[in-house]
Amino acid sequence: MDKQKDVRRHASQLKVLARLLEHELDASQGKDLVLDRELSENILDTIEIFIEDIDGGSGRERPSKERAQPKEASVTRLN
């Protein structure tokens, strides 16, 4: 029974991802699909957490904290 609970819990993560992606596909227009950066990071976090749970966990911090944040653009004026 314990094993079945674990499998259901892990499967629920994938179900949420599947529903989210299905919603994004339904909301998109035409052939192209544009995902917000934050949404993409959340999807990747969920997948990485799922993998860690299946592998038994490696004790790492949340994956999103490891990703480098994009640098803001700067403009330099030459006089």
mmCIF file of the N, C-alpha and C atoms, coordinates in Angstrom:
data_MODEL
# 
_entry.id   MODEL 
# 
loop_
_atom_site.group_PDB 
_atom_site.id 
_atom_site.type_symbol 
_atom_site.label_atom_id 
_atom_site.label_alt_id 
_atom_site.label_comp_id 
_atom_site.label_asym_id 
_atom_site.label_entity_id 
_atom_site.label_seq_id 
_atom_site.pdbx_PDB_ins_code 
_atom_site.Cartn_x 
_atom_site.Cartn_y 
_atom_site.Cartn_z 
_atom_site.occupancy 
_atom_site.B_iso_or_equiv 
_atom_site.pdbx_formal_charge 
_atom_site.auth_seq_id 
_atom_site.auth_comp_id 
_atom_site.auth_asym_id 
_atom_site.auth_atom_id 
_atom_site.pdbx_PDB_model_num 
ATOM 1   N N  . MET A 1 1  ? 0.828  -1.197 0.000   1.00 0.00 ? 1  MET A N  1 
ATOM 2   C CA . MET A 1 1  ? 0.000  0.000  0.000   1.00 0.00 ? 1  MET A CA 1 
ATOM 3   C C  . MET A 1 1  ? 0.868  1.256  0.000   1.00 0.00 ? 1  MET A C  1 
ATOM 4   N N  . ASP A 1 2  ? 1.967  1.235  0.741   1.00 0.00 ? 2  ASP A N  1 
ATOM 5   C CA . ASP A 1 2  ? 2.868  2.385  0.799   1.00 0.00 ? 2  ASP A CA 1 
ATOM 6   C C  . ASP A 1 2  ? 3.410  2.724  -0.585  1.00 0.00 ? 2  ASP A C  1 
ATOM 7   N N  . LYS A 1 3  ? 3.759  1.701  -1.347  1.00 0.00 ? 3  LYS A N  1 
ATOM 8   C CA . LYS A 1 3  ? 4.297  1.881  -2.700  1.00 0.00 ? 3  LYS A CA 1 
ATOM 9   C C  . LYS A 1 3  ? 3.259  2.534  -3.610  1.00 0.00 ? 3  LYS A C  1 
ATOM 10  N N  . GLN A 1 4  ? 1.998  2.138  -3.471  1.00 0.00 ? 4  GLN A N  1 
ATOM 11  C CA . GLN A 1 4  ? 0.929  2.713  -4.292  1.00 0.00 ? 4  GLN A CA 1 
ATOM 12  C C  . GLN A 1 4  ? 0.718  4.186  -3.978  1.00 0.00 ? 4  GLN A C  1 
ATOM 13  N N  . LYS A 1 5  ? 0.840  4.560  -2.717  1.00 0.00 ? 5  LYS A N  1 
ATOM 14  C CA . LYS A 1 5  ? 0.712  5.965  -2.330  1.00 0.00 ? 5  LYS A CA 1 
ATOM 15  C C  . LYS A 1 5  ? 1.811  6.796  -2.982  1.00 0.00 ? 5  LYS A C  1 
ATOM 16  N N  . ASP A 1 6  ? 3.026  6.271  -2.955  1.00 0.00 ? 6  ASP A N  1 
ATOM 17  C CA . ASP A 1 6  ? 4.147  6.979  -3.566  1.00 0.00 ? 6  ASP A CA 1 
ATOM 18  C C  . ASP A 1 6  ? 3.922  7.165  -5.062  1.00 0.00 ? 6  ASP A C  1 
ATOM 19  N N  . VAL A 1 7  ? 3.483  6.111  -5.722  1.00 0.00 ? 7  VAL A N  1 
ATOM 20  C CA . VAL A 1 7  ? 3.258  6.175  -7.162  1.00 0.00 ? 7  VAL A CA 1 
ATOM 21  C C  . VAL A 1 7  ? 2.163  7.197  -7.472  1.00 0.00 ? 7  VAL A C  1 
ATOM 22  N N  . ARG A 1 8  ? 1.068  7.193  -6.713  1.00 0.00 ? 8  ARG A N  1 
ATOM 23  C CA . ARG A 1 8  ? -0.016 8.171  -6.923  1.00 0.00 ? 8  ARG A CA 1 
ATOM 24  C C  . ARG A 1 8  ? 0.468  9.593  -6.688  1.00 0.00 ? 8  ARG A C  1 
ATOM 25  N N  . ARG A 1 9  ? 1.283  9.782  -5.660  1.00 0.00 ? 9  ARG A N  1 
ATOM 26  C CA . ARG A 1 9  ? 1.797  11.121 -5.356  1.00 0.00 ? 9  ARG A CA 1 
ATOM 27  C C  . ARG A 1 9  ? 2.690  11.612 -6.489  1.00 0.00 ? 9  ARG A C  1 
ATOM 28  N N  . HIS A 1 10 ? 3.560  10.748 -6.992  1.00 0.00 ? 10 HIS A N  1 
ATOM 29  C CA . HIS A 1 10 ? 4.438  11.141 -8.099  1.00 0.00 ? 10 HIS A CA 1 
ATOM 30  C C  . HIS A 1 10 ? 3.633  11.365 -9.372  1.00 0.00 ? 10 HIS A C  1 
ATOM 31  N N  . ALA A 1 11 ? 2.641  10.535 -9.612  1.00 0.00 ? 11 ALA A N  1 
ATOM 32  C CA . ALA A 1 11 ? 1.815  10.694 -10.808 1.00 0.00 ? 11 ALA A CA 1 
ATOM 33  C C  . ALA A 1 11 ? 1.029  11.996 -10.766 1.00 0.00 ? 11 ALA A C  1 
ATOM 34  N N  . SER A 1 12 ? 0.657  12.461 -9.583  1.00 0.00 ? 12 SER A N  1 
ATOM 35  C CA . SER A 1 12 ? -0.108 13.700 -9.483  1.00 0.00 ? 12 SER A CA 1 
ATOM 36  C C  . SER A 1 12 ? 0.708  14.884 -9.989  1.00 0.00 ? 12 SER A C  1 
ATOM 37  N N  . GLN A 1 13 ? 2.030  14.865 -9.789  1.00 0.00 ? 13 GLN A N  1 
ATOM 38  C CA . GLN A 1 13 ? 2.888  15.929 -10.314 1.00 0.00 ? 13 GLN A CA 1 
ATOM 39  C C  . GLN A 1 13 ? 2.822  15.965 -11.842 1.00 0.00 ? 13 GLN A C  1 
ATOM 40  N N  . LEU A 1 14 ? 2.864  14.799 -12.449 1.00 0.00 ? 14 LEU A N  1 
ATOM 41  C CA . LEU A 1 14 ? 2.793  14.724 -13.908 1.00 0.00 ? 14 LEU A CA 1 
ATOM 42  C C  . LEU A 1 14 ? 1.418  15.123 -14.428 1.00 0.00 ? 14 LEU A C  1 
ATOM 43  N N  . LYS A 1 15 ? 0.370  14.805 -13.685 1.00 0.00 ? 15 LYS A N  1 
ATOM 44  C CA . LYS A 1 15 ? -0.985 15.190 -14.090 1.00 0.00 ? 15 LYS A CA 1 
ATOM 45  C C  . LYS A 1 15 ? -1.134 16.712 -14.109 1.00 0.00 ? 15 LYS A C  1 
ATOM 46  N N  . VAL A 1 16 ? -0.567 17.380 -13.108 1.00 0.00 ? 16 VAL A N  1 
ATOM 47  C CA . VAL A 1 16 ? -0.623 18.845 -13.066 1.00 0.00 ? 16 VAL A CA 1 
ATOM 48  C C  . VAL A 1 16 ? 0.109  19.423 -14.270 1.00 0.00 ? 16 VAL A C  1 
ATOM 49  N N  . LEU A 1 17 ? 1.282  18.896 -14.561 1.00 0.00 ? 17 LEU A N  1 
ATOM 50  C CA . LEU A 1 17 ? 2.034  19.366 -15.728 1.00 0.00 ? 17 LEU A CA 1 
ATOM 51  C C  . LEU A 1 17 ? 1.269  19.129 -17.021 1.00 0.00 ? 17 LEU A C  1 
ATOM 52  N N  . ALA A 1 18 ? 0.681  17.966 -17.155 1.00 0.00 ? 18 ALA A N  1 
ATOM 53  C CA . ALA A 1 18 ? -0.074 17.643 -18.364 1.00 0.00 ? 18 ALA A CA 1 
ATOM 54  C C  . ALA A 1 18 ? -1.252 18.599 -18.544 1.00 0.00 ? 18 ALA A C  1 
ATOM 55  N N  . ARG A 1 19 ? -1.974 18.890 -17.469 1.00 0.00 ? 19 ARG A N  1 
ATOM 56  C CA . ARG A 1 19 ? -3.113 19.821 -17.553 1.00 0.00 ? 19 ARG A CA 1 
ATOM 57  C C  . ARG A 1 19 ? -2.650 21.222 -17.899 1.00 0.00 ? 19 ARG A C  1 
ATOM 58  N N  . LEU A 1 20 ? -1.545 21.638 -17.309 1.00 0.00 ? 20 LEU A N  1 
ATOM 59  C CA . LEU A 1 20 ? -1.012 22.968 -17.594 1.00 0.00 ? 20 LEU A CA 1 
ATOM 60  C C  . LEU A 1 20 ? -0.624 23.095 -19.060 1.00 0.00 ? 20 LEU A C  1 
ATOM 61  N N  . LEU A 1 21 ? 0.110  22.118 -19.568 1.00 0.00 ? 21 LEU A N  1 
ATOM 62  C CA . LEU A 1 21 ? 0.525  22.162 -20.964 1.00 0.00 ? 21 LEU A CA 1 
ATOM 63  C C  . LEU A 1 21 ? -0.667 22.058 -21.909 1.00 0.00 ? 21 LEU A C  1 
ATOM 64  N N  . GLU A 1 22 ? -1.648 21.256 -21.549 1.00 0.00 ? 22 GLU A N  1 
ATOM 65  C CA . GLU A 1 22 ? -2.868 21.150 -22.351 1.00 0.00 ? 22 GLU A CA 1 
ATOM 66  C C  . GLU A 1 22 ? -3.578 22.502 -22.416 1.00 0.00 ? 22 GLU A C  1 
ATOM 67  N N  . HIS A 1 23 ? -3.656 23.190 -21.277 1.00 0.00 ? 23 HIS A N  1 
ATOM 68  C CA . HIS A 1 23 ? -4.278 24.511 -21.235 1.00 0.00 ? 23 HIS A CA 1 
ATOM 69  C C  . HIS A 1 23 ? -3.524 25.498 -22.124 1.00 0.00 ? 23 HIS A C  1 
ATOM 70  N N  . GLU A 1 24 ? -2.197 25.493 -22.030 1.00 0.00 ? 24 GLU A N  1 
ATOM 71  C CA . GLU A 1 24 ? -1.384 26.406 -22.842 1.00 0.00 ? 24 GLU A CA 1 
ATOM 72  C C  . GLU A 1 24 ? -1.560 26.115 -24.331 1.00 0.00 ? 24 GLU A C  1 
ATOM 73  N N  . LEU A 1 25 ? -1.627 24.849 -24.695 1.00 0.00 ? 25 LEU A N  1 
ATOM 74  C CA . LEU A 1 25 ? -1.848 24.493 -26.095 1.00 0.00 ? 25 LEU A CA 1 
ATOM 75  C C  . LEU A 1 25 ? -3.219 24.945 -26.580 1.00 0.00 ? 25 LEU A C  1 
ATOM 76  N N  . ASP A 1 26 ? -4.235 24.769 -25.755 1.00 0.00 ? 26 ASP A N  1 
ATOM 77  C CA . ASP A 1 26 ? -5.590 25.199 -26.125 1.00 0.00 ? 26 ASP A CA 1 
ATOM 78  C C  . ASP A 1 26 ? -5.681 26.714 -26.256 1.00 0.00 ? 26 ASP A C  1 
ATOM 79  N N  . ALA A 1 27 ? -4.936 27.428 -25.422 1.00 0.00 ? 27 ALA A N  1 
ATOM 80  C CA . ALA A 1 27 ? -4.993 28.891 -25.430 1.00 0.00 ? 27 ALA A CA 1 
ATOM 81  C C  . ALA A 1 27 ? -4.151 29.503 -26.549 1.00 0.00 ? 27 ALA A C  1 
ATOM 82  N N  . SER A 1 28 ? -3.239 28.734 -27.122 1.00 0.00 ? 28 SER A N  1 
ATOM 83  C CA . SER A 1 28 ? -2.351 29.284 -28.150 1.00 0.00 ? 28 SER A CA 1 
ATOM 84  C C  . SER A 1 28 ? -3.083 29.430 -29.477 1.00 0.00 ? 28 SER A C  1 
ATOM 85  N N  . GLN A 1 29 ? -2.573 30.326 -30.273 1.00 0.00 ? 29 GLN A N  1 
ATOM 86  C CA . GLN A 1 29 ? -3.143 30.587 -31.595 1.00 0.00 ? 29 GLN A CA 1 
ATOM 87  C C  . GLN A 1 29 ? -2.143 30.103 -32.646 1.00 0.00 ? 29 GLN A C  1 
ATOM 88  N N  . GLY A 1 30 ? -2.614 29.381 -33.625 1.00 0.00 ? 30 GLY A N  1 
ATOM 89  C CA . GLY A 1 30 ? -1.733 28.929 -34.697 1.00 0.00 ? 30 GLY A CA 1 
ATOM 90  C C  . GLY A 1 30 ? -0.822 27.790 -34.266 1.00 0.00 ? 30 GLY A C  1 
ATOM 91  N N  . LYS A 1 31 ? 0.292  27.654 -34.996 1.00 0.00 ? 31 LYS A N  1 
ATOM 92  C CA . LYS A 1 31 ? 1.228  26.557 -34.739 1.00 0.00 ? 31 LYS A CA 1 
ATOM 93  C C  . LYS A 1 31 ? 2.207  26.848 -33.614 1.00 0.00 ? 31 LYS A C  1 
ATOM 94  N N  . ASP A 1 32 ? 2.483  28.124 -33.375 1.00 0.00 ? 32 ASP A N  1 
ATOM 95  C CA . ASP A 1 32 ? 3.496  28.485 -32.381 1.00 0.00 ? 32 ASP A CA 1 
ATOM 96  C C  . ASP A 1 32 ? 2.919  28.517 -30.976 1.00 0.00 ? 32 ASP A C  1 
ATOM 97  N N  . LEU A 1 33 ? 3.748  28.110 -30.031 1.00 0.00 ? 33 LEU A N  1 
ATOM 98  C CA . LEU A 1 33 ? 3.389  28.148 -28.614 1.00 0.00 ? 33 LEU A CA 1 
ATOM 99  C C  . LEU A 1 33 ? 4.460  28.941 -27.891 1.00 0.00 ? 33 LEU A C  1 
ATOM 100 N N  . VAL A 1 34 ? 4.038  29.975 -27.183 1.00 0.00 ? 34 VAL A N  1 
ATOM 101 C CA . VAL A 1 34 ? 4.972  30.817 -26.450 1.00 0.00 ? 34 VAL A CA 1 
ATOM 102 C C  . VAL A 1 34 ? 4.725  30.604 -24.963 1.00 0.00 ? 34 VAL A C  1 
ATOM 103 N N  . LEU A 1 35 ? 5.787  30.215 -24.245 1.00 0.00 ? 35 LEU A N  1 
ATOM 104 C CA . LEU A 1 35 ? 5.681  30.011 -22.808 1.00 0.00 ? 35 LEU A CA 1 
ATOM 105 C C  . LEU A 1 35 ? 6.446  31.113 -22.088 1.00 0.00 ? 35 LEU A C  1 
ATOM 106 N N  . ASP A 1 36 ? 5.842  31.644 -21.078 1.00 0.00 ? 36 ASP A N  1 
ATOM 107 C CA . ASP A 1 36 ? 6.471  32.628 -20.213 1.00 0.00 ? 36 ASP A CA 1 
ATOM 108 C C  . ASP A 1 36 ? 7.680  31.992 -19.547 1.00 0.00 ? 36 ASP A C  1 
ATOM 109 N N  . ARG A 1 37 ? 8.731  32.768 -19.307 1.00 0.00 ? 37 ARG A N  1 
ATOM 110 C CA . ARG A 1 37 ? 9.954  32.236 -18.687 1.00 0.00 ? 37 ARG A CA 1 
ATOM 111 C C  . ARG A 1 37 ? 9.652  31.639 -17.315 1.00 0.00 ? 37 ARG A C  1 
ATOM 112 N N  . GLU A 1 38 ? 8.865  32.338 -16.517 1.00 0.00 ? 38 GLU A N  1 
ATOM 113 C CA . GLU A 1 38 ? 8.536  31.856 -15.177 1.00 0.00 ? 38 GLU A CA 1 
ATOM 114 C C  . GLU A 1 38 ? 7.776  30.535 -15.244 1.00 0.00 ? 38 GLU A C  1 
ATOM 115 N N  . LEU A 1 39 ? 6.855  30.430 -16.190 1.00 0.00 ? 39 LEU A N  1 
ATOM 116 C CA . LEU A 1 39 ? 6.101  29.191 -16.372 1.00 0.00 ? 39 LEU A CA 1 
ATOM 117 C C  . LEU A 1 39 ? 7.044  28.053 -16.771 1.00 0.00 ? 39 LEU A C  1 
ATOM 118 N N  . SER A 1 40 ? 7.962  28.343 -17.682 1.00 0.00 ? 40 SER A N  1 
ATOM 119 C CA . SER A 1 40 ? 8.929  27.323 -18.112 1.00 0.00 ? 40 SER A CA 1 
ATOM 120 C C  . SER A 1 40 ? 9.807  26.873 -16.949 1.00 0.00 ? 40 SER A C  1 
ATOM 121 N N  . GLU A 1 41 ? 10.240 27.822 -16.100 1.00 0.00 ? 41 GLU A N  1 
ATOM 122 C CA . GLU A 1 41 ? 11.048 27.460 -14.934 1.00 0.00 ? 41 GLU A CA 1 
ATOM 123 C C  . GLU A 1 41 ? 10.250 26.589 -13.962 1.00 0.00 ? 41 GLU A C  1 
ATOM 124 N N  . ASN A 1 42 ? 8.971  26.903 -13.779 1.00 0.00 ? 42 ASN A N  1 
ATOM 125 C CA . ASN A 1 42 ? 8.134  26.096 -12.892 1.00 0.00 ? 42 ASN A CA 1 
ATOM 126 C C  . ASN A 1 42 ? 7.943  24.685 -13.440 1.00 0.00 ? 42 ASN A C  1 
ATOM 127 N N  . ILE A 1 43 ? 7.781  24.569 -14.743 1.00 0.00 ? 43 ILE A N  1 
ATOM 128 C CA . ILE A 1 43 ? 7.658  23.249 -15.367 1.00 0.00 ? 43 ILE A CA 1 
ATOM 129 C C  . ILE A 1 43 ? 8.942  22.455 -15.140 1.00 0.00 ? 43 ILE A C  1 
ATOM 130 N N  . LEU A 1 44 ? 10.067 23.096 -15.392 1.00 0.00 ? 44 LEU A N  1 
ATOM 131 C CA . LEU A 1 44 ? 11.356 22.427 -15.199 1.00 0.00 ? 44 LEU A CA 1 
ATOM 132 C C  . LEU A 1 44 ? 11.570 22.046 -13.739 1.00 0.00 ? 44 LEU A C  1 
ATOM 133 N N  . ASP A 1 45 ? 11.215 22.926 -12.812 1.00 0.00 ? 45 ASP A N  1 
ATOM 134 C CA . ASP A 1 45 ? 11.320 22.611 -11.376 1.00 0.00 ? 45 ASP A CA 1 
ATOM 135 C C  . ASP A 1 45 ? 10.521 21.363 -11.035 1.00 0.00 ? 45 ASP A C  1 
ATOM 136 N N  . THR A 1 46 ? 9.295  21.301 -11.535 1.00 0.00 ? 46 THR A N  1 
ATOM 137 C CA . THR A 1 46 ? 8.421  20.167 -11.238 1.00 0.00 ? 46 THR A CA 1 
ATOM 138 C C  . THR A 1 46 ? 9.007  18.872 -11.776 1.00 0.00 ? 46 THR A C  1 
ATOM 139 N N  . ILE A 1 47 ? 9.545  18.921 -12.976 1.00 0.00 ? 47 ILE A N  1 
ATOM 140 C CA . ILE A 1 47 ? 10.160 17.732 -13.563 1.00 0.00 ? 47 ILE A CA 1 
ATOM 141 C C  . ILE A 1 47 ? 11.386 17.305 -12.747 1.00 0.00 ? 47 ILE A C  1 
ATOM 142 N N  . GLU A 1 48 ? 12.223 18.287 -12.349 1.00 0.00 ? 48 GLU A N  1 
ATOM 143 C CA . GLU A 1 48 ? 13.411 17.963 -11.569 1.00 0.00 ? 48 GLU A CA 1 
ATOM 144 C C  . GLU A 1 48 ? 13.047 17.399 -10.195 1.00 0.00 ? 48 GLU A C  1 
ATOM 145 N N  . ILE A 1 49 ? 12.032 17.951 -9.569  1.00 0.00 ? 49 ILE A N  1 
ATOM 146 C CA . ILE A 1 49 ? 11.580 17.432 -8.273  1.00 0.00 ? 49 ILE A CA 1 
ATOM 147 C C  . ILE A 1 49 ? 11.062 16.010 -8.429  1.00 0.00 ? 49 ILE A C  1 
ATOM 148 N N  . PHE A 1 50 ? 10.302 15.767 -9.494  1.00 0.00 ? 50 PHE A N  1 
ATOM 149 C CA . PHE A 1 50 ? 9.794  14.427 -9.779  1.00 0.00 ? 50 PHE A CA 1 
ATOM 150 C C  . PHE A 1 50 ? 10.949 13.442 -9.916  1.00 0.00 ? 50 PHE A C  1 
ATOM 151 N N  . ILE A 1 51 ? 11.968 13.827 -10.678 1.00 0.00 ? 51 ILE A N  1 
ATOM 152 C CA . ILE A 1 51 ? 13.124 12.955 -10.893 1.00 0.00 ? 51 ILE A CA 1 
ATOM 153 C C  . ILE A 1 51 ? 13.848 12.688 -9.572  1.00 0.00 ? 51 ILE A C  1 
ATOM 154 N N  . GLU A 1 52 ? 14.029 13.738 -8.769  1.00 0.00 ? 52 GLU A N  1 
ATOM 155 C CA . GLU A 1 52 ? 14.683 13.557 -7.464  1.00 0.00 ? 52 GLU A CA 1 
ATOM 156 C C  . GLU A 1 52 ? 13.883 12.620 -6.567  1.00 0.00 ? 52 GLU A C  1 
ATOM 157 N N  . ASP A 1 53 ? 12.551 12.767 -6.561  1.00 0.00 ? 53 ASP A N  1 
ATOM 158 C CA . ASP A 1 53 ? 11.710 11.891 -5.748  1.00 0.00 ? 53 ASP A CA 1 
ATOM 159 C C  . ASP A 1 53 ? 11.834 10.438 -6.187  1.00 0.00 ? 53 ASP A C  1 
ATOM 160 N N  . ILE A 1 54 ? 11.859 10.211 -7.483  1.00 0.00 ? 54 ILE A N  1 
ATOM 161 C CA . ILE A 1 54 ? 11.972 8.849  -8.006  1.00 0.00 ? 54 ILE A CA 1 
ATOM 162 C C  . ILE A 1 54 ? 13.342 8.263  -7.686  1.00 0.00 ? 54 ILE A C  1 
ATOM 163 N N  . ASP A 1 55 ? 14.378 9.100  -7.808  1.00 0.00 ? 55 ASP A N  1 
ATOM 164 C CA . ASP A 1 55 ? 15.748 8.640  -7.540  1.00 0.00 ? 55 ASP A CA 1 
ATOM 165 C C  . ASP A 1 55 ? 16.061 8.533  -6.055  1.00 0.00 ? 55 ASP A C  1 
ATOM 166 N N  . GLY A 1 56 ? 15.170 8.963  -5.201  1.00 0.00 ? 56 GLY A N  1 
ATOM 167 C CA . GLY A 1 56 ? 15.409 8.885  -3.773  1.00 0.00 ? 56 GLY A CA 1 
ATOM 168 C C  . GLY A 1 56 ? 15.915 10.178 -3.175  1.00 0.00 ? 56 GLY A C  1 
ATOM 169 N N  . GLY A 1 57 ? 15.969 11.222 -3.970  1.00 0.00 ? 57 GLY A N  1 
ATOM 170 C CA . GLY A 1 57 ? 16.387 12.529 -3.458  1.00 0.00 ? 57 GLY A CA 1 
ATOM 171 C C  . GLY A 1 57 ? 17.883 12.618 -3.287  1.00 0.00 ? 57 GLY A C  1 
ATOM 172 N N  . SER A 1 58 ? 18.416 13.738 -3.687  1.00 0.00 ? 58 SER A N  1 
ATOM 173 C CA . SER A 1 58 ? 19.864 13.928 -3.560  1.00 0.00 ? 58 SER A CA 1 
ATOM 174 C C  . SER A 1 58 ? 20.196 14.957 -2.496  1.00 0.00 ? 58 SER A C  1 
ATOM 175 N N  . GLY A 1 59 ? 19.165 15.532 -1.852  1.00 0.00 ? 59 GLY A N  1 
ATOM 176 C CA . GLY A 1 59 ? 19.408 16.509 -0.805  1.00 0.00 ? 59 GLY A CA 1 
ATOM 177 C C  . GLY A 1 59 ? 19.760 17.892 -1.323  1.00 0.00 ? 59 GLY A C  1 
ATOM 178 N N  . ARG A 1 60 ? 19.591 18.121 -2.626  1.00 0.00 ? 60 ARG A N  1 
ATOM 179 C CA . ARG A 1 60 ? 19.888 19.423 -3.211  1.00 0.00 ? 60 ARG A CA 1 
ATOM 180 C C  . ARG A 1 60 ? 18.830 20.440 -2.818  1.00 0.00 ? 60 ARG A C  1 
ATOM 181 N N  . GLU A 1 61 ? 19.185 21.719 -2.991  1.00 0.00 ? 61 GLU A N  1 
ATOM 182 C CA . GLU A 1 61 ? 18.193 22.772 -2.793  1.00 0.00 ? 61 GLU A CA 1 
ATOM 183 C C  . GLU A 1 61 ? 17.256 22.769 -3.985  1.00 0.00 ? 61 GLU A C  1 
ATOM 184 N N  . ARG A 1 62 ? 16.225 23.599 -3.906  1.00 0.00 ? 62 ARG A N  1 
ATOM 185 C CA . ARG A 1 62 ? 15.276 23.709 -5.011  1.00 0.00 ? 62 ARG A CA 1 
ATOM 186 C C  . ARG A 1 62 ? 16.006 24.049 -6.301  1.00 0.00 ? 62 ARG A C  1 
ATOM 187 N N  . PRO A 1 63 ? 15.681 23.393 -7.401  1.00 0.00 ? 63 PRO A N  1 
ATOM 188 C CA . PRO A 1 63 ? 16.389 23.603 -8.666  1.00 0.00 ? 63 PRO A CA 1 
ATOM 189 C C  . PRO A 1 63 ? 16.363 25.040 -9.167  1.00 0.00 ? 63 PRO A C  1 
ATOM 190 N N  . SER A 1 64 ? 15.280 25.775 -8.969  1.00 0.00 ? 64 SER A N  1 
ATOM 191 C CA . SER A 1 64 ? 15.180 27.122 -9.520  1.00 0.00 ? 64 SER A CA 1 
ATOM 192 C C  . SER A 1 64 ? 16.239 28.045 -8.950  1.00 0.00 ? 64 SER A C  1 
ATOM 193 N N  . LYS A 1 65 ? 16.735 27.779 -7.756  1.00 0.00 ? 65 LYS A N  1 
ATOM 194 C CA . LYS A 1 65 ? 17.747 28.621 -7.147  1.00 0.00 ? 65 LYS A CA 1 
ATOM 195 C C  . LYS A 1 65 ? 19.100 28.410 -7.815  1.00 0.00 ? 65 LYS A C  1 
ATOM 196 N N  . GLU A 1 66 ? 19.275 27.298 -8.500  1.00 0.00 ? 66 GLU A N  1 
ATOM 197 C CA . GLU A 1 66 ? 20.541 26.995 -9.148  1.00 0.00 ? 66 GLU A CA 1 
ATOM 198 C C  . GLU A 1 66 ? 20.662 27.672 -10.502 1.00 0.00 ? 66 GLU A C  1 
ATOM 199 N N  . ARG A 1 67 ? 19.539 28.000 -11.125 1.00 0.00 ? 67 ARG A N  1 
ATOM 200 C CA . ARG A 1 67 ? 19.550 28.607 -12.445 1.00 0.00 ? 67 ARG A CA 1 
ATOM 201 C C  . ARG A 1 67 ? 20.013 30.045 -12.381 1.00 0.00 ? 67 ARG A C  1 
ATOM 202 N N  . ALA A 1 68 ? 20.812 30.421 -13.329 1.00 0.00 ? 68 ALA A N  1 
ATOM 203 C CA . ALA A 1 68 ? 21.277 31.804 -13.391 1.00 0.00 ? 68 ALA A CA 1 
ATOM 204 C C  . ALA A 1 68 ? 20.122 32.693 -13.850 1.00 0.00 ? 68 ALA A C  1 
ATOM 205 N N  . GLN A 1 69 ? 19.986 33.816 -13.201 1.00 0.00 ? 69 GLN A N  1 
ATOM 206 C CA . GLN A 1 69 ? 18.969 34.782 -13.586 1.00 0.00 ? 69 GLN A CA 1 
ATOM 207 C C  . GLN A 1 69 ? 19.481 35.589 -14.771 1.00 0.00 ? 69 GLN A C  1 
ATOM 208 N N  . PRO A 1 70 ? 18.585 35.945 -15.708 1.00 0.00 ? 70 PRO A N  1 
ATOM 209 C CA . PRO A 1 70 ? 19.032 36.734 -16.850 1.00 0.00 ? 70 PRO A CA 1 
ATOM 210 C C  . PRO A 1 70 ? 19.510 38.114 -16.400 1.00 0.00 ? 70 PRO A C  1 
ATOM 211 N N  . LYS A 1 71 ? 20.560 38.585 -17.041 1.00 0.00 ? 71 LYS A N  1 
ATOM 212 C CA . LYS A 1 71 ? 21.094 39.894 -16.704 1.00 0.00 ? 71 LYS A CA 1 
ATOM 213 C C  . LYS A 1 71 ? 20.278 40.967 -17.405 1.00 0.00 ? 71 LYS A C  1 
ATOM 214 N N  . GLU A 1 72 ? 20.073 42.076 -16.721 1.00 0.00 ? 72 GLU A N  1 
ATOM 215 C CA . GLU A 1 72 ? 19.338 43.178 -17.323 1.00 0.00 ? 72 GLU A CA 1 
ATOM 216 C C  . GLU A 1 72 ? 20.228 43.865 -18.344 1.00 0.00 ? 72 GLU A C  1 
ATOM 217 N N  . ALA A 1 73 ? 19.601 44.309 -19.422 1.00 0.00 ? 73 ALA A N  1 
ATOM 218 C CA . ALA A 1 73 ? 20.342 45.009 -20.473 1.00 0.00 ? 73 ALA A CA 1 
ATOM 219 C C  . ALA A 1 73 ? 20.729 46.404 -19.972 1.00 0.00 ? 73 ALA A C  1 
ATOM 220 N N  . SER A 1 74 ? 21.898 46.859 -20.401 1.00 0.00 ? 74 SER A N  1 
ATOM 221 C CA . SER A 1 74 ? 22.326 48.197 -20.032 1.00 0.00 ? 74 SER A CA 1 
ATOM 222 C C  . SER A 1 74 ? 22.722 48.960 -21.287 1.00 0.00 ? 74 SER A C  1 
ATOM 223 N N  . VAL A 1 75 ? 22.548 50.245 -21.224 1.00 0.00 ? 75 VAL A N  1 
ATOM 224 C CA . VAL A 1 75 ? 22.870 51.102 -22.369 1.00 0.00 ? 75 VAL A CA 1 
ATOM 225 C C  . VAL A 1 75 ? 24.030 51.994 -21.972 1.00 0.00 ? 75 VAL A C  1 
ATOM 226 N N  . THR A 1 76 ? 25.021 52.058 -22.817 1.00 0.00 ? 76 THR A N  1 
ATOM 227 C CA . THR A 1 76 ? 26.174 52.919 -22.581 1.00 0.00 ? 76 THR A CA 1 
ATOM 228 C C  . THR A 1 76 ? 26.164 54.033 -23.610 1.00 0.00 ? 76 THR A C  1 
ATOM 229 N N  . ARG A 1 77 ? 26.255 55.269 -23.125 1.00 0.00 ? 77 ARG A N  1 
ATOM 230 C CA . ARG A 1 77 ? 26.288 56.413 -24.028 1.00 0.00 ? 77 ARG A CA 1 
ATOM 231 C C  . ARG A 1 77 ? 27.721 56.855 -24.242 1.00 0.00 ? 77 ARG A C  1 
ATOM 232 N N  . LEU A 1 78 ? 28.035 57.097 -25.475 1.00 0.00 ? 78 LEU A N  1 
ATOM 233 C CA . LEU A 1 78 ? 29.346 57.645 -25.807 1.00 0.00 ? 78 LEU A CA 1 
ATOM 234 C C  . LEU A 1 78 ? 29.145 59.089 -26.244 1.00 0.00 ? 78 LEU A C  1 
ATOM 235 N N  . ASN A 1 79 ? 29.792 60.013 -25.562 1.00 0.00 ? 79 ASN A N  1 
ATOM 236 C CA . ASN A 1 79 ? 29.642 61.442 -25.906 1.00 0.00 ? 79 ASN A CA 1 
ATOM 237 C C  . ASN A 1 79 ? 30.762 61.911 -26.782 1.00 0.00 ? 79 ASN A C  1 
# 
